[in-house]
């Protein structure tokens, strides 16, 4: 099977996946207790007013009618307007205003995770059961075990409270306004968010490297007198990192999930904090759009990983299959 046919097949499979995800999102949001009408009325609410607002918002219509209206508009790029977060503001505008921060936070966290995880995993495999390996394994276990929001709070206490750094207490400045201040404000959130993913990458890299180093072709290369450095770099590392690519690609969606708590802890005006605000105010349109956006990132990140994996390992598509 050619690479293009493989990609086309994957693209076709995305359609039912996104349909199922959108249906689940819409259903789960609407069965949750409370609603935007009660939030909009506040202490003045009564059942008659709530019913009137629900009618004006179209929430009194049957479920399938509401879903069709929302889904058909979403396909055309219209995600509706906010009801309670910023009343009357298009949801796409709310997302666009916060997308830069969340994207920057996720990418920098991914870069940090890869920069730490892959070298630590390779060193741990090369020096198996030695001091460097024990240190990297303890670090990986700690990184996986510590919740990112708790680590964020500790970092704020240390750098913002005890050491008194202005950038240690949160906030955000656009990179187009002040690149230095932007990076300063993102140092701690990136550490808090990227640590767990660095630990996952480290463990995966170490495991794959250990398996690769025990392969026959590696033993043969050593027996032929090829230097250990060349064997590790050109043979072992290249093949061991193919499965790691999958972990790195899929971790992008995990970083978006982690950004929800990280942005709240560090008071960053990103998509994660917007989602928390929308949930607290029962803004269905914003909640649905944000969760659908995160789900799409997951799906297309998975697609990109599948394509890259098929490119690096032609047996995936030549043999067929999935």
N, C-alpha and C positions, 0 to 999 in steps of 0.2 A: 504493500500500500504506500503510495507516495505521501510525502509530508503534507501537501496541499489537501489531499483527500482526507487525511487524518484530521487536519484542522477543521475542515468543513463538517466532518462528522461530529466533532466536539462542539462546534457552534450550534448545530441543530439540536444537540442534547441539552444545550443551555436553556432553550425555550421552555420546555416543560418544568425544568428546575425553577426558573424565575416565576413561572405561573404558580407553582405550588408554594414558593416562598411568599409571594405577594398575597396569596389567599390566606396563608397562616398568619401573616402580619396583620392583615385587615381584621380577621376574625378575633385574634387574641386581644387586639386593642379595644375592640367594641364590646367584648364580654367583661372587661375590667370594670370594677366598681367606680362609681362617680361619673363625671362627664363634664364637658366644657361649659354647658349651660349653667350648672351650679357654680362653677368658678367665676363665670362672667357676672353673675348676679351678686355673688358674695353674700353678705348678711341680709340682703333684701329679697332673697329667693323665696318663692312659694311654688307649689306644683303647677299652678296655672301659667305663671311666667316661664317656668322651666319648659313646659309643653310648647309654649309659643316659640321660644328660642330654638328648641329642637326641631320644630316645623320649619322655621326660617333657615336652619342649617341643613335641612334635609335628613336629619337623623331619625325622623319618624317613618321613613320609607323602609320597605323590606330590605333584608340584608343583601340579597343578590342584586337589587337595584342600586343600592349604595356602592357595592363593590364594582359593578359595571361602570358606573359614572366615574368613580375614582380611577379605576384601571385604564379606561379608555382615554382619560385626560392625561394620566401619567405616561402612557405610551407616546403621546404627542409632546411630552416635556412639560406639561402643566401639572404641577403637584399641589395646586390650590393655594389658598392664602391662610395665614395664621389666624386663629380665632382668639387665643388668649395670650400667647407669648409677645407678639407685636401685632395687634389686631389690624387686619387689612394688608399686611405686608406679604408679598409672595414668598412662599416657602423656598423657592429656588434662590431668592435674594438672601434669605437668612443663611442658607447653606453656603452660598458663594462668599459671603462676608467672613465666614469662619473656616473655610476650607484650607486656606493658605497655612494657617497656624497648625491645624491637625496634620496636614500633609508634611509640613516641615518637621514636626515633632516625630511622626512615624518614620520618616526617612532617616533622620539623624539617629533615632533609636536603633533602626535596622543597621546602619553603618557601624554604630558602636558595638552592637551584638555580634556582627560578623567579624569586626576587627579584633574582638577579644576571643570569641568562641572558636573560630577556626584555628588560629595559632595555638591556643591552649589545648585544643583537642589533639592536634598533631604532636605537640611536645609531650602530652600525656601518653600517647600511644608509643612514641619512640622510646620514651623513658618509663616504660611500664613498671609499676610497683616500686618506683624510685621516688625520691623526695618531690621532684617536680610533678610527677603524676599524682601523688597524694594531695599536694596543694591544689592542683587544678580540679580534682574530684571533690574535695571539700568545698572549694569555691562554687562549683556547679551545683552541689547539693544545697548550699546556702542560698544561691540565687533562685533556685526553683522553689525553695520552701518559704522565702520571705515575700509576703504580699507587696505589690508595688505601691499601694496606697500607704501602707505602714512605713515602708522605706522612704517614701516621699515626706511623710510627717517628720521622720527622724532627720532627714537631710535639712528640712526647714528649721528644725530646732537647733541643729549644729551650726549651720552656716548663716541662717537668718537671725536667730535669737542670740546664741552664745558668741559667735564670731562677729555678728553685726553687719554682715554684707547686705547692701541694699537690694541686690538682685537675688538674695537668698530667700525672700519671702513671697515670691511669685510675681505675676504680672507679665505683660508681653508688649514688645515694641516691634512694629513691622520691620523686616530686613531692609525695606526700601527707605525707611526713615533713618534708622541707626543700626547698621549691621552688627556693630560691637555690642550694643545693649541687647540686641535681639539674641545673640549667641549667649550672652551672660545669663539672660532670663531663662534660657532653655537648657542650660547645663544640668541643673538638678532634675528637672522633669525627664530629660533624656536618660540620665543615670537610673532614675527610678523605674522608667518604663523599659529600658533596654537590658537591664540586668538579668531578668528571668529568661529572656530570649537568648541572651549570650550563653547562659547555662545550658539551655536545650541544644543549641548548636554545638557547644563544646562536647556534650555527651554523645551526640550523634556522630560528630567528626571522629572522636576517639574510638568509638565502636567500629565504625567503618574502616578506619585506618588499621586497627588491630586485625580485622578480618582480611584486609587487602595484603598486609605485610606477611601473612601466612599462606598466600597463594603460591602456586608452583612457579608462575612466571617471575615472581619476585625472587624466589630462591635461585632460579636459573640465572637471573641477571647478576645476582651476587656471586654465583659460582663462576660466571664468565669474567669476573674481575672488575665489573663496573663499580665505581665508587658508591659508597652508601648514600652520599648526598644526592647523587644523580638518580639513584634508584628511588629514593623517597620523593624527590621533586617531580621527576618526569614520569614515573610509573605509578607508584603507590598513591600519591596525593591526587593526581589527575583522576584516577578511577574511583577513589574513595569519596571524592566530593560530589559525584553525580547524585547519590541519594540525598546529600546534604542540601543540594539545590532545592529539592522539594520542601524541605523543612524551612528554608529561608523564604521561599515564595509564599508558603501558606502562613508564615508568621506575620505577614502584612495585615491580614485580617485580625489576628490576635492583638496586634499593636493598636488597631482601631478600637477594639474592645477595651483594652487596658487604658486607652486615652480617656475613656469616660470618667474613670476614677482619678486618673492622674491630673487631668485638666481641672477637675473639681477641687482637688487638694491644693494645687498651685494657683488656683483662681485664674486659669487661662481661658479666654473667650473663644473656645474652639467648638467643634461639633459635639464632642463628648459632653461638655457643660450645657450646650444647647439641648441635648437629649434629656438630661436630668431636669432641666427647667421645664421642658415640654411635658414630661411625665408628671411633674408636680402640679402643672396647670391643666392637665388633661387635654392638651392640644392635639387632637387626633391627627390632623393633617401633618403637623411637624413630626410627630412620633413615627407615623407610617413612612414618611419620606426618608427620615434619617435611618431607620432600621432597614428599609429597602436599599438605601445607598450602601450601608455597611455590608448587607448581604451580596449586593452586586460586586463590591470589591472582593469579597471572598470568592465568588464564583469566577470572576475574570482572573483573579490571581491564580486560582486553581487551573484555569485554562492555560494561562501563560506558562505555568510550571509543567503541565502535561506536554505542551508543545516543545518546550526546551528539553524536557526529558526525552521526548521522542527524537529530537534532533541529535542529542548527545548519544542516545542508545537506539540505533535504527531497528533493533530487534523488537522494540515495543510496537512499532507500526508495521514492520514486515511480518511479524508473526500474527499480526492481527488485530492486534485486536485492541483490547481495551486496556 
